Amino acid sequence: MPLRIVFMGTPEFSVPTLRAIAEAGHEVVAVYTQPPRPAGRRGLELTPSPVQREAERLGVEVRSPVSLKGQAEQAAFAALNADAAVVVAYGLLLPQAILEGTRLGAWNGHASLLPRWRGAAPIQRAIMAGDGETGMMVMKMDAGLDTGPVALSRRVGIGPNETAGELHDRLMQVGAPLMVEALAALEAGTLALEPQSDEGVIYARKIDKAETRIDWRLPAGELHNRIRGLSPLPGAWCEMTLGGRTERLKILRSALSEGTGGPGQVIDGTLTVACGSGAVRITELQRAGGRPATAQEFLRGAKMEEGTILT
């Protein structure tokens, strides 16, 4: 028989899994997601999360508590009489009463090869570290931070120029059928669990604003990984001064290149910039208030000369 599922998720990354669970014939009895957030140019419009919009399309009840710590919220969760909870990038801490509030427990779709990159930013951190692969895992949740036993996993290679946004989009499509597969095995009573290793634990801490400013003194390889790991959001950035005016540039894409010069110095007409060692060629960037542009489009308007220093 189909399972009664409570789905808990918020961003676009979660949507394919919610959709796949519904299409597989399971009964999604409620969707928990973050409350609508202010948006628009003035921040006056409340915008529902991507998961809320999908739940409404599916005709599923949406709940948006600001916390799950209260007894009333926990009782309301238990009253759903669900078989299992599925959690994909929800964004709220789940108390023990919620973890134990369904017949078969809570199951998390996590975007890394656990125990590497437990925590908030596994996709960005994998790329920033220069990892050649990552993956999706289905894990039974416990009280720790991504410490529960693993049920299923799929490995995914990371391209040398792939951005966090591109990897994000690939992983969310991998995670959806993987969760459906796990639920089928859970329903059949055949889902095997393997404890995580105590070795190789690395935490994917949340991206700090201080990490987003480009330090051109870094080696080219490390800087290239940082640029693509932060693209498109929040975005690695630097400043340039043209015509006596300083403005911020968000660097969205780069490629490893060759050349020498002082760190941050533009060393040719294709926007190649010298680093602490080696160089990177900027291939896509965005001026403050502008749209993303290729290097060629940018140079037609900026008229940046060789020798210009980016800081």
Disulfide bonds with the S-S distance in Angstrom:
none
